[in-house]
């Protein structure tokens, strides 16, 4: 799959599925990589952020309906990593 095909699938098919199945999302951000700016590190096609009201809501939402999204993801994503993070806005 080309980067362009990946981006098209993500925006037109996967995003609507996420929005329909991830109950409790307060914000959903997808970032598609336009260019890699360093000569080292992994090549990524994109990143997504799920925002929830709290950790409990996130865990519940991620556990529910994971199968259908995982099946879709398997068709266009070769590797996905998941992190729980704290956001610290500096400006």
PyMOL commands that set and color helices and strands:
alter all, ss='L'
color gray80, all
select helices_A, chain A and resi 3-21+55-63+66-74
alter helices_A, ss='H'
color red, helices_A
select strands_A, chain A and resi 25-32+46-52
alter strands_A, ss='S'
color yellow, strands_A
deselect
rebuild
show_as cartoon
